[in-house]
Amino acid sequence: MSTLISIFPFYWMFVIGSNTTNAVNKFPPAVLPGANFKENAMQVFDRIDFFRALFNSFTISTTVTISVLFFCALAGFAFAKLQFKGRDAAFVLLLATMMVPPQLSLIPNFMIVSSLGWVDTLQAVIVPGMVTAFGVFWMRQYISTSVPFDLVEAARIDGCSNFRTFWSIILPTVKPGLATLGIFTFMGTWNDFLWPLVVLKDRSMHTIQIALRTLNDVYYTDYSMILAGTFMATIPILIVFLIFNKQFISGITEGAVKN
């Protein structure tokens, strides 16, 4: 039953996207897929540069996800297993930043990006998201519970540097946690709308979310066309989730059952 409830929004999206808006507005509404999906999809392709926007979103989401996994895991390792002055205070300060609404940093971030000449470039979206406080917190907690100090000490006795310990010991051990953070990061970046809307004005630089927003007309909204585009834009997220599904579940349930 829970699986059906989870799948229903995607099914309903496809139903609307494969019918006409008139059929959707009828009562009772259409509940079975229609024969207009191809026609609605072609309208989407005519109105926006769909595949260019899809490529931009994929480039941004992939780059941000890889960066977050590396830097957050590295910082999480430092906070969890290394001893240095001010470690706990720095971690508390990091947690405090999670309480600040992201909207408050919108203007300062835009001023920085504008002064660097990055407006209408993909790095304006990529660089501010390369590391997140939640990612550092997640990896710190995961490494603390999954990697014993004895393993780190054994690596040091064998002559490993801190980075070699991180690369050869920590990363292979925390793959489920990385997969979980990776899915959250990829989905969050893919669905981000506000910040790309602020810094990406050139239509050739639009992400898929901004491009889909331009499908709305002032006096008329073709819901079938919009939902057809939204359904196609959701497919990459589903593919990523299916690829990392096993690791994602393992990361979420890690420590829930003890031997």
Secondary structure, 3 states (H helix, E strand, C coil): CHHHHHHHHHHHHHHHHCCCHHHHHCCCCCCCCCCCHHHHHHHHHHHCCHHHHHHHHHHHHHHHHHHHHHHHHHHHHHHHHCCCCCHHHHHHHHHHHCCCCHHHHHHHHHHHHHHCCCCCCCHHHHHHHCCCHHHHHHHHHHHHHHCCHHHHHHHHHCCCCHHHHHHHHHHHHCHHHHHHHHHHHHHHHHHCCHHHHHHCCCHHHCCHHHHHHCCCCCCCCCHHHHHHHHHHHHHHHHHHHHHCHHHHHHHHHCCCCCC
